[in-house]
């Protein structure tokens, strides 16, 4: 109406339809002289802008809803794959101790998960198994120690009690000597137990290369253990005149070899000789021939100790390396702690090696030794007659991984 009257007019109107929108109207008069000849009417609705805003709001709402859904799904997946397995693993770890505090096997989920949770399960299971084995060994060790120490302590106590009631000097000296013998045996057992505990503790961690002059150790032991009234020791070796890197300390290596030599001397008859053979084996598995090849690529140090004694009965061979196991031929009244071979085995394993027994290494009826050991024995036997072919005596072999120092 204002435009028809010759004035500019503007109007805003809300759409009466269901969709809320605003329409803007502008009217301009067209005048010819003093007369209004016409009106130009322009209108613009906000429906398109509001429609785009509504679409954006809907898209934002859908995106938010999808985000919430994906977050819930991710939480569920994390719960199923990480949280719940970790909770079950924690519960199993808490149950791995019995009521009396003893470690038990860790119960893990069946199958092998390829992810980090599976690695954690297997690592904890291995740790639990190691703890269980260590606890079992500790219990067995404590039981063996209690059993072994009971007799000398009881004998020494009985002798000392009798000393208080005896008047005869001869009898007093006799029971006093008996008490001293039992106490000396007790001291020997305690010293051997300390060595055994040290060797077994070294076997827990990885072997570290330590340079050892093995040839000097062998010569020193032979000189120390041979003398008037002792069984001779024949040394045959092809070791280099330089140190060799082993996984055990030289002091422990000397203890291991000394135990084998003393054990062989104890079982050897008078007039015989203990034969000590030592050589290097390269990675190829053949015995090293000559000093020139000794330090190049050597992988194993082999040592054999052979005696000409009565041997070991087959029924006792499975128990040779058990703690406190002793066996003597009929009529032999000497007592031993039964820990020498167990200590040697622990030292060998601490250095990454092993210890074994052969009834007769080159006899047809003997148990089959490792191929490289048989080659070493055959080579030395053919050249120097170091080992007899008759199935008599006993041979212990010790091998340790080595590298040139």
ABEGO torsion letter per residue (X at the ends): XAAAAGBBBBBBBBBABABBBBBBBBBBBBBBEABBABBBBBBBBAAAAAAAAAAAAAAAAAAAAAAAAAAAAAAAAAAAAAAAAAAAAAAAAAAABBAAGBBBBBBBBBEBBABAAAAAAAAAAAAAAAAAAAAAAAAAAAAAAAAAAAAAAAAAAAAAAAAAABABAAAAAAAAAAAAAAAAAAAAAAAAAAAAAAAAAAAABBBBBBBBBAAAAAAAAAAAABEBGBBBBBBBBABBBBBBBBABBAAAAAAAAAAAAAAAAAABBBGBBBBBBBBBBBAAGBBBBEAAAAABGBABBBBBBBBABAEBBAAAAAAAABBGBBBBBBGBABBBAGAAAAAAAAAAAAAGBBBBBBABAABAABBBBBAAAAAAAAAAAAAAGABBABBBEBBBBBBBBBBBX
